[in-house]
Amino acid sequence: MVPSDPRWLWAAAIVAGSVLVGYLGIGVAARVAPLSDRIVRLLDRGCALGLILSLAAAATHFAVQLTRRQNQNEAASVAATTLIQNLLRAAIFGLAGLLILASLGVSITPLLTALGIGSLAVALALQPTLSNLFAGIHIALARPIRVGDFVQLESGPKGFVDDIGWRATRIREFPNNMIVVPNARIAEMIVTNYDLPESEQSTVVQVGVAYDSDLARVESIVQEVGREVLRDTPGGVAEFEPVVRYHTFGDSSINFNVVLRVTDFAHRFAVMHEFIKRLKSRFDREGIEIPFPQRVLHGRVPAGGLPPANRAADSARPDSVPSREPA
């Protein structure tokens, strides 16, 4: 049963109702049965404690599942990270603990005062840990990156966001390596998110053709190949019209960019791979040259011939043949 399935709400409601009816039945039975007042009070207190814990468990499960379901919505304000889920559990069970203490007759005011004073010392001792914790909360709420997004860190590594924990964010690279970055570092550094504002994005392929090519014909062929690739390759945006832009007179070629469109970053490599293969094959059939860098040297002999020093050096070469003129 997945979180997006509404049946889990009915299942949780049925379980909570069954537990509530069970505790009420125990309370009624304790009063009907011939038991002493002390035992009845103990049973009532036990039922109250069990009911509070059961409701806390049900509320925790409901809140976590609701967060996961909301995370499927792009406009959701809270991400379903382990940090948020653990904070929800801690808050609900903390409130349940206070209710249990109050039901047992324990005054929680001195306890809250002691916690307030002790929290200052804990905050000073755990300053790096708390900075990562609050940075993780900020990331989870502001959502500059989300679980599943493809990101690139300022230092260079890139990969998919695997999880945002209470101390660090885990990023899984393409080779399946895991990068663990403290949340405070993530909040401070520049991070490129390839899935915001949307996953669909452009990819650019650089190509060069010979100077004697018909540029209008080259542009038409490249666009035709691009349309075929985007239509036939998984991850290509079929309705996108490829764009060709000439930009440089290079040393050996006229260079241009080809702009294609893919559904997400992970598919750009397959689309570029297929486009380069098909474009090379099509250029070969059409007789269009993709030149490689080369140098052409032109020598020029002066009108009066080589200088005497150059003629002597040239005649001294092993492959030179001396001229024989009749005396």
Buried (B, 14 or more C-beta within 10 A) or exposed (E): EEBEEEEBEEEBEEBBEEBBEBBEEBBEEBEEEEBEEEEBEEBBBBBBBBBBBBBBBBBBBBBBBBBBBBBEEEEBEBBBBBBBBEBBBEEBBEEBBBBBEEBEEEEEEEEEEEEEEEEEEEEEEEEEBBBBBBBBBBBBEEBEBBBEBBBBBEEEEBBBBBBBBBBBBBBBEEEEEEBEBBBBBBBEEEBEBBBBEEBEBEBEBEBBBEEEBEEEEBBEBBBBBBBBBBEEBEBBBEEBEBBBEBEEEEEBBBBBBBBBBBBBBBBBEBBBEBBBEBBEEBBEEEEBBBBEEEEEEEEEEEEEEEEEEEEEEEEEEEEEEEEEEEE
